[in-house]
Amino acid sequence: AVESTLSRFVTMKKSSDPLVAGLAGAIGGGVEASFTWPTELAKTHLQLQASGKVTGHPHYNGILDCWKQTVRRSGVGGLYRGLTPILIMSFPKAGVRFAGFSMYRPFFADKDGKMSGWRNFACGLCAGATEAVLVVTPQETLKVKLIDGNAGFLKGTANILRTEGIRGIYQGLVPTIGKQASNQGIRFLTFTEYKKAVMNYTGADNLNSLQSLGGGMTAGCCSVLGNNPIDTVKTRMQGIHANQYKNTLDCVMSTLRNEGIRGFYKGALARMGRVVPGQGVLFMTYEKITQVIEAAVKRDQEAKRS
C-alpha cells in the first residue's frame, strides 16, 4: 500500500496525493501546535473578557500580563492549559486540511488541470469547512472551555459531557465553519501565489526551508487580518458563558453594541503572535516532508531501472 502510494505520488505534481499530503500536514500540525500554544492561550483569554466589565474572568492587560497572571495562579504548566485536546487532534486536523485540499483540487482545476488564485481560494474554503465539521469544532470547544474554566483535560471533559452532553463539545459549529473555511481559503490562496512568484523568480522546482517559512508566515498574517472577527465570535460562542447569547447573530450584535468594532479584534495581536510563526512552521514542515518523500521515491525508481 505504501509503495503504491509513493508510486502514484512521483507521477503527480508534488503534494497532490491526498495520503502524502495528509501525512505531511499531520506531522506539521503537531509541531506547530506545540510550538505556539502559550500565545494561543493568551489570545483565548483576551477574547473571552469583555472590555471594561466584570464578567467573572480576570482582567488582562495584554499578552505579557496574561502570561504573568496565569503563571502566578497556576504555575508554568498553566500556560499549556487546554493543549492536550489540541495536540491529540492537531494531527488529524492538519491531515484532513491538506488531504482535503488535495482531494478537492480536481473539482476546481481548469480543463488543463491548472489552479488559479481564486480556484485555490475556493478549494481552501472547502478544505477548511471539512476540517471544521470533522475535527475542529469539538477540538476548539474543549480548548476554550478548559482554558475558560481553568480545568484539566480529563476532569474538564468529563464535567462538560456530564452537564451538557455531546452537544457541549459541538458548540459554535457555524462560526467555526466560517472561521476555518475563511482561514484556509486565505492561507492556501496566499501560499500558492507566494510559491508561484518565488519559484518563477528563482527558477527552482521547490521552495527551500527559509522560503517556505516566509510563505507560511505571510499566509498566517493575511488570515488573521481577514477573519479575526469570526474567530472572536467563535471563541465567545464556545466559552463557558456562551449561554448569555441566544445564537451566533446575537453574539455578533451584543459585541458590536457593547464594545464596537474593536471588540471583534480582541486578541488579534496575540493570535498574530501564534498564527504567523505557527503557519510558517506548518508550511515549512509540510513542504520539506513532501520534498523528502518525492526524492526518496525517485531514488527508488532509478535504482529499480538500473
ChimeraX attribute file (.defattr): number of C-alpha atoms within 10 A of each C-alpha:
attribute: neighborCount
match mode: 1-to-1
recipient: residues
	/A:1	6
	/A:2	9
	/A:3	9
	/A:4	8
	/A:5	13
	/A:6	19
	/A:7	16
	/A:8	15
	/A:9	22
	/A:10	19
	/A:11	12
	/A:12	11
	/A:13	10
	/A:14	17
	/A:15	24
	/A:16	21
	/A:17	21
	/A:18	21
	/A:19	21
	/A:20	26
	/A:21	27
	/A:22	25
	/A:23	21
	/A:24	27
	/A:25	28
	/A:26	26
	/A:27	19
	/A:28	27
	/A:29	29
	/A:30	20
	/A:31	17
	/A:32	24
	/A:33	24
	/A:34	16
	/A:35	14
	/A:36	20
	/A:37	21
	/A:38	23
	/A:39	23
	/A:40	24
	/A:41	27
	/A:42	26
	/A:43	25
	/A:44	24
	/A:45	23
	/A:46	27
	/A:47	24
	/A:48	25
	/A:49	21
	/A:50	18
	/A:51	16
	/A:52	9
	/A:53	10
	/A:54	10
	/A:55	12
	/A:56	10
	/A:57	14
	/A:58	13
	/A:59	18
	/A:60	17
	/A:61	9
	/A:62	16
	/A:63	21
	/A:64	13
	/A:65	13
	/A:66	22
	/A:67	20
	/A:68	14
	/A:69	16
	/A:70	22
	/A:71	14
	/A:72	11
	/A:73	11
	/A:74	12
	/A:75	13
	/A:76	14
	/A:77	10
	/A:78	21
	/A:79	22
	/A:80	18
	/A:81	24
	/A:82	26
	/A:83	25
	/A:84	18
	/A:85	19
	/A:86	22
	/A:87	19
	/A:88	13
	/A:89	21
	/A:90	26
	/A:91	22
	/A:92	23
	/A:93	26
	/A:94	28
	/A:95	25
	/A:96	27
	/A:97	28
	/A:98	31
	/A:99	25
	/A:100	23
	/A:101	28
	/A:102	21
	/A:103	19
	/A:104	18
	/A:105	20
	/A:106	15
	/A:107	10
	/A:108	18
	/A:109	15
	/A:110	12
	/A:111	8
	/A:112	6
	/A:113	10
	/A:114	12
	/A:115	17
	/A:116	13
	/A:117	16
	/A:118	14
	/A:119	19
	/A:120	27
	/A:121	24
	/A:122	22
	/A:123	27
	/A:124	29
	/A:125	25
	/A:126	22
	/A:127	28
	/A:128	29
	/A:129	24
	/A:130	20
	/A:131	24
	/A:132	26
	/A:133	16
	/A:134	13
	/A:135	19
	/A:136	25
	/A:137	24
	/A:138	24
	/A:139	23
	/A:140	26
	/A:141	25
	/A:142	27
	/A:143	28
	/A:144	24
	/A:145	24
	/A:146	25
	/A:147	25
	/A:148	22
	/A:149	14
	/A:150	16
	/A:151	17
	/A:152	16
	/A:153	19
	/A:154	11
	/A:155	10
	/A:156	19
	/A:157	18
	/A:158	13
	/A:159	14
	/A:160	18
	/A:161	13
	/A:162	11
	/A:163	9
	/A:164	11
	/A:165	12
	/A:166	12
	/A:167	11
	/A:168	20
	/A:169	21
	/A:170	19
	/A:171	21
	/A:172	24
	/A:173	21
	/A:174	17
	/A:175	23
	/A:176	29
	/A:177	23
	/A:178	18
	/A:179	26
	/A:180	28
	/A:181	25
	/A:182	24
	/A:183	27
	/A:184	28
	/A:185	27
	/A:186	26
	/A:187	27
	/A:188	27
	/A:189	22
	/A:190	23
	/A:191	22
	/A:192	19
	/A:193	16
	/A:194	19
	/A:195	18
	/A:196	12
	/A:197	12
	/A:198	17
	/A:199	14
	/A:200	11
	/A:201	9
	/A:202	10
	/A:203	9
	/A:204	10
	/A:205	9
	/A:206	17
	/A:207	19
	/A:208	13
	/A:209	16
	/A:210	11
	/A:211	18
	/A:212	26
	/A:213	23
	/A:214	21
	/A:215	27
	/A:216	29
	/A:217	26
	/A:218	20
	/A:219	28
	/A:220	30
	/A:221	23
	/A:222	19
	/A:223	24
	/A:224	23
	/A:225	14
	/A:226	14
	/A:227	20
	/A:228	20
	/A:229	21
	/A:230	21
	/A:231	25
	/A:232	26
	/A:233	25
	/A:234	29
	/A:235	25
	/A:236	26
	/A:237	28
	/A:238	28
	/A:239	24
	/A:240	18
	/A:241	15
	/A:242	19
	/A:243	11
	/A:244	12
	/A:245	15
	/A:246	10
	/A:247	13
	/A:248	18
	/A:249	12
	/A:250	13
	/A:251	19
	/A:252	20
	/A:253	13
	/A:254	15
	/A:255	20
	/A:256	14
	/A:257	11
	/A:258	13
	/A:259	15
	/A:260	12
	/A:261	12
	/A:262	11
	/A:263	21
	/A:264	20
	/A:265	21
	/A:266	25
	/A:267	25
	/A:268	22
	/A:269	18
	/A:270	22
	/A:271	27
	/A:272	22
	/A:273	20
	/A:274	24
	/A:275	29
	/A:276	23
	/A:277	20
	/A:278	25
	/A:279	27
	/A:280	26
	/A:281	26
	/A:282	27
	/A:283	27
	/A:284	23
	/A:285	23
	/A:286	25
	/A:287	23
	/A:288	19
	/A:289	20
	/A:290	21
	/A:291	18
	/A:292	10
	/A:293	18
	/A:294	22
	/A:295	12
	/A:296	14
	/A:297	18
	/A:298	15
	/A:299	11
	/A:300	13
	/A:301	12
	/A:302	10
	/A:303	9
	/A:304	8
	/A:305	6
	/A:306	5
